[in-house]
Amino acid sequence: MDLDVFIAAHRAEWDRLDALLHRKRRLTGTEADELVALYQRTTTHLSLLLSSAPDPALTTRLTSLVARARSTVTGARKASWRDTARFFTTAFPAAVYRLRHWWVPTAVLSTVVAALLGWWIAAHPEVQAAIGAPDDLRAMTRPGGEYETYYSSHPATAFAAQVWTNNAQAVAMCLVLGAFLGLPVLWILFQNMLNLGVGIGLMSSAGRLDTFLGLILPHGLLELTAVFIAAGIGLRLGWTLIDPGPRTRRAALAQEGRSALGVAIGLAAVLFVSGALEAFVTPSALPTWARIGIGTATELAFLLYVQVLGGRAVRAGATGDLDPADRDATLPTAA
């Protein structure tokens, strides 16, 4: 391709498209038809340029023109409060409910692993000695020790923000790393269960397991549920690489990936609630039964939300994926 000849032949069309896109007033019917035709032609020009003579400056200009024209032709869709409401009443609970056969077993098995690790540590002093020096372990587990003061060691608002950030990172890693056949997700899960098991084992050996559970359960039920959901969906994403089912592997990964992204956004809100519980309820002066009751009620409310709204949405055909109008939008090409 002779680039100079190509530019000379089509510059007027590009300039005209640019002028139409900069019109302040509403386009007439004739001008709108002209804009669509120029958009299609410019899309073809960009395709030819990329395949034959990829000039950086010209490619940048045409890419910008095509993007702006596409937004004008297809009508850029702006998010609204209605979209937000639909996400939290349909898309998010549907995605979580649809994949319950992945994250529920993940939750059960992970909890069993944490309990076994806690029993093993509590029953074997030599394992405790490997974790830390006796004086350090006593400082952690005694009344008023590090396990208890951890939740009130910082101002509640700052602590809630820190907790939310840490948990959101763990959830995001489970979802993103699921694409690597799910293996990193198993490691992240094990690390979380190991930390929980160490706490159970050490506090149990000190005769203070009830205190530990009183500190963990108010926020930990919802927090761990979010982690289990992310891990289960990450494992499902990894399995999609192995067995995409009747879909092509590319289509299956695209669908599951979009669904996982939506779940990540929803879980950010869930973790915000669990972070608030950890910062304001866990270290509060409320009796243990009241703190655990608040955590249990919050957990049951979330599970009921997924069961009722998610189940209804899935039965209506929702999968947690994007709407077809947003998913299948494609660039028109000239015949």
C-alpha positions in Angstrom: 0.0 0.0 0.0 1.2 3.5 -0.9 0.4 5.4 2.3 0.5 8.8 0.8 -1.9 7.8 -2.0 -4.2 6.1 0.6 -4.2 9.3 2.8 -4.9 11.6 -0.2 -7.8 9.4 -1.4 -9.6 9.2 2.0 -8.5 12.3 4.0 -11.7 14.2 3.0 -13.9 11.4 4.3 -12.1 11.3 7.6 -12.2 15.1 7.9 -16.0 15.0 7.1 -16.6 12.3 9.8 -14.6 14.4 12.3 -16.7 17.4 11.5 -20.0 15.6 11.9 -18.8 14.2 15.3 -18.1 17.7 16.4 -21.5 19.1 15.5 -23.1 20.8 18.5 -26.6 20.7 17.1 -28.7 17.5 16.4 -27.8 15.9 13.0 -30.4 15.9 10.3 -31.6 12.6 8.9 -29.3 12.9 5.9 -26.3 13.8 8.0 -27.0 10.8 10.3 -27.0 8.5 7.4 -23.8 10.1 6.1 -22.2 9.6 9.5 -23.1 5.9 9.6 -21.7 5.4 6.0 -18.5 7.3 6.9 -18.1 5.3 10.1 -18.4 2.0 8.2 -15.9 3.2 5.6 -13.4 4.5 8.2 -13.6 1.1 10.0 -12.7 -0.6 6.8 -9.8 1.9 6.2 -8.5 1.2 9.7 -8.6 -2.5 9.1 -6.7 -2.1 5.8 -4.2 0.2 7.4 -3.5 -2.3 10.3 -3.0 -5.2 7.9 -0.9 -3.4 5.3 0.9 -0.3 6.5 0.5 0.3 10.2 1.5 3.9 10.5 1.3 4.9 14.2 0.1 8.4 13.8 -2.6 7.6 11.3 -3.6 4.5 13.2 -4.1 6.5 16.3 -6.2 9.1 14.5 -8.5 6.5 12.8 -8.8 4.5 16.0 -10.0 7.6 17.8 -12.4 8.5 15.0 -13.9 5.0 14.9 -14.3 4.8 18.7 -16.1 8.2 18.8 -18.2 7.4 15.8 -19.2 4.0 17.3 -20.3 5.8 20.5 -22.4 8.2 18.5 -23.9 5.5 16.1 -24.7 2.9 18.7 -25.6 5.4 21.4 -23.3 5.1 24.4 -25.2 3.6 27.2 -24.7 5.3 30.6 -25.0 3.4 33.8 -27.9 4.4 36.0 -29.3 3.6 39.5 -31.6 1.2 37.7 -28.5 -0.8 36.5 -27.1 -0.8 40.0 -30.3 -2.1 41.5 -30.6 -4.7 38.8 -27.0 -5.8 39.5 -27.6 -6.4 43.2 -31.1 -7.9 42.8 -30.5 -10.1 39.8 -27.0 -10.4 38.3 -24.9 -10.8 41.4 -27.1 -13.2 43.4 -27.7 -15.2 40.2 -24.0 -15.6 39.6 -23.4 -16.7 43.2 -26.5 -19.0 43.3 -25.6 -20.6 39.9 -22.2 -21.6 41.1 -23.2 -22.8 44.5 -22.1 -26.3 43.6 -18.6 -25.0 43.5 -18.3 -22.7 46.5 -20.5 -24.6 49.0 -18.3 -27.7 48.9 -15.2 -25.4 49.0 -16.6 -23.8 52.2 -17.3 -27.2 53.8 -13.9 -28.7 52.9 -12.0 -25.6 53.9 -13.7 -25.4 57.3 -12.9 -29.1 57.9 -9.3 -28.4 57.1 -9.1 -25.4 59.4 -10.7 -27.5 62.2 -8.3 -30.4 61.7 -5.3 -28.0 61.7 -6.5 -26.4 64.9 -6.9 -29.8 66.6 -3.5 -30.9 65.4 -1.8 -27.8 66.7 -3.7 -27.9 70.1 -2.9 -31.6 70.6 0.8 -31.4 69.8 3.0 -29.1 72.0 5.9 -29.7 69.7 4.0 -28.1 66.8 3.2 -25.1 69.1 6.9 -24.8 69.9 7.6 -24.7 66.2 5.2 -21.8 65.7 6.7 -19.6 68.4 8.5 -19.3 71.7 6.4 -20.2 74.8 6.6 -16.6 76.1 5.5 -15.2 72.8 2.6 -17.7 72.6 1.5 -16.8 76.1 1.6 -13.1 75.2 -0.7 -13.8 72.3 -3.2 -16.0 74.0 -3.5 -14.6 77.5 -6.4 -12.3 78.5 -5.8 -9.0 77.0 -3.2 -10.5 74.7 -2.5 -9.9 71.1 -5.4 -12.0 69.8 -7.9 -9.8 71.7 -6.2 -6.3 71.4 -5.7 -6.8 67.6 -9.3 -5.8 66.9 -9.1 -2.5 68.9 -5.5 -1.6 68.1 -6.4 1.1 65.6 -9.2 3.6 65.2 -12.3 1.7 64.0 -12.7 3.6 60.7 -9.1 3.1 59.7 -9.2 -0.5 60.8 -12.3 -1.2 58.7 -10.6 0.3 55.6 -7.5 -1.8 56.2 -9.5 -5.0 56.7 -11.6 -4.3 53.6 -8.5 -3.7 51.5 -6.8 -6.9 52.7 -9.9 -9.1 52.2 -10.7 -7.5 48.8 -7.1 -8.4 47.6 -7.6 -12.0 48.7 -10.9 -12.3 46.9 -9.6 -10.6 43.8 -6.6 -13.0 43.7 -8.9 -16.0 44.0 -11.0 -14.8 41.1 -8.1 -13.7 38.8 -5.7 -16.6 39.5 -8.5 -19.1 38.8 -7.6 -18.9 35.2 -4.3 -20.7 36.0 -6.2 -24.0 36.3 -7.3 -23.0 39.9 -4.0 -24.2 41.5 -3.1 -20.8 43.0 -6.6 -20.6 44.5 -6.0 -23.8 46.4 -2.8 -22.3 47.9 -4.6 -19.1 48.9 -7.3 -21.1 50.5 -4.8 -23.2 52.4 -3.0 -20.1 53.7 -6.2 -18.7 55.0 -7.3 -21.9 56.6 -3.8 -22.4 58.1 -4.0 -18.9 59.8 -7.4 -19.8 61.1 -6.2 -23.2 62.3 -3.3 -21.7 64.1 -5.6 -19.3 66.0 -8.0 -22.2 66.9 -5.1 -24.4 68.0 -3.2 -21.9 70.1 -6.3 -20.4 71.9 -7.7 -23.9 72.4 -4.5 -25.1 74.0 -4.7 -22.1 76.3 -8.2 -23.0 77.3 -9.7 -19.9 75.6 -11.3 -21.3 72.5 -14.6 -19.7 73.5 -13.0 -16.3 73.6 -11.4 -16.8 70.2 -14.7 -17.9 68.6 -16.4 -14.9 70.2 -13.8 -12.7 68.4 -13.9 -14.5 65.0 -17.5 -15.3 64.4 -19.1 -11.9 64.5 -17.3 -10.9 61.3 -15.7 -14.1 60.2 -18.8 -15.9 59.0 -19.6 -13.3 56.3 -15.9 -12.6 55.6 -15.0 -16.3 55.1 -18.2 -16.8 53.0 -17.0 -14.1 50.6 -13.6 -15.8 50.4 -15.2 -19.2 49.8 -17.4 -17.8 47.0 -14.4 -16.2 45.3 -12.4 -19.4 45.6 -15.2 -21.6 44.3 -15.8 -19.3 41.3 -12.0 -19.2 40.7 -11.9 -23.0 40.7 -14.8 -23.0 38.3 -13.0 -20.6 36.0 -9.9 -22.9 36.1 -12.1 -26.0 35.3 -13.6 -24.1 32.3 -10.1 -24.3 30.7 -10.1 -28.1 31.1 -13.8 -28.7 30.3 -15.7 -25.8 28.6 -18.7 -28.0 28.0 -20.8 -27.5 24.8 -19.4 -24.0 24.4 -16.1 -23.2 22.7 -13.3 -22.7 25.2 -13.1 -19.0 24.2 -16.8 -18.4 24.7 -16.9 -20.3 27.9 -13.9 -18.4 29.4 -15.5 -15.1 28.3 -18.8 -15.9 29.9 -17.3 -17.2 33.2 -14.8 -14.4 33.3 -17.5 -11.7 32.9 -19.5 -13.4 35.6 -16.5 -13.6 37.9 -15.9 -9.9 37.4 -19.4 -9.1 38.4 -19.1 -11.4 41.5 -15.9 -9.5 42.4 -17.8 -6.2 42.4 -20.6 -7.7 44.5 -18.2 -9.3 47.0 -16.6 -5.9 47.5 -19.9 -4.7 49.0 -20.1 -7.9 51.1 -16.6 -7.4 52.4 -17.5 -3.8 53.3 -20.2 -5.1 55.6 -17.9 -7.7 57.1 -15.1 -5.1 57.6 -17.6 -2.8 59.4 -18.5 -5.7 61.7 -14.9 -6.5 62.4 -14.2 -2.8 63.2 -17.3 -1.9 65.2 -18.9 -5.1 66.5 -16.1 -7.5 67.2 -14.2 -5.2 69.6 -17.3 -3.7 71.1 -18.4 -4.0 74.8 -21.4 -6.1 73.8 -21.7 -9.5 75.4 -20.3 -12.4 73.4 -23.7 -13.9 72.6 -24.9 -10.5 71.2 -21.8 -10.1 69.0 -22.1 -13.7 67.6 -25.8 -13.1 67.2 -25.2 -10.1 65.0 -22.7 -12.0 62.9 -24.9 -15.0 62.5 -27.9 -12.8 61.6 -25.9 -11.0 58.9 -24.6 -14.3 57.5 -28.1 -15.8 57.4 -29.4 -12.7 55.7 -26.8 -12.9 53.0 -27.5 -16.6 52.4 -31.2 -16.0 52.3 -30.6 -13.1 49.8 -28.6 -15.5 47.5 -31.1 -18.3 47.9 -34.3 -16.2 47.3 -33.2 -13.5 44.8 -30.5 -15.7 43.1 -32.7 -18.7 42.8 -35.5 -16.6 41.3 -33.2 -14.9 38.9 -31.6 -18.2 37.7 -35.0 -19.8 37.2 -35.9 -16.8 35.1 -32.8 -17.4 32.9 -30.2 -15.1 34.5 -26.6 -16.3 34.7 -24.8 -13.3 36.1 -23.4 -12.5 32.7 -23.8 -9.1 31.0 -27.0 -8.3 29.1 -26.8 -9.5 25.5 -27.1 -5.9 24.3 -23.9 -5.0 26.2 -22.2 -8.4 25.5 -22.6 -8.8 21.8 -22.1 -5.2 20.5 -19.8 -5.4 17.5 -18.3 -2.9 15.1 -20.2 -2.7 11.8 -18.0 -3.3 8.7 -18.5 -2.2 5.2 -19.7 -4.8 2.7 
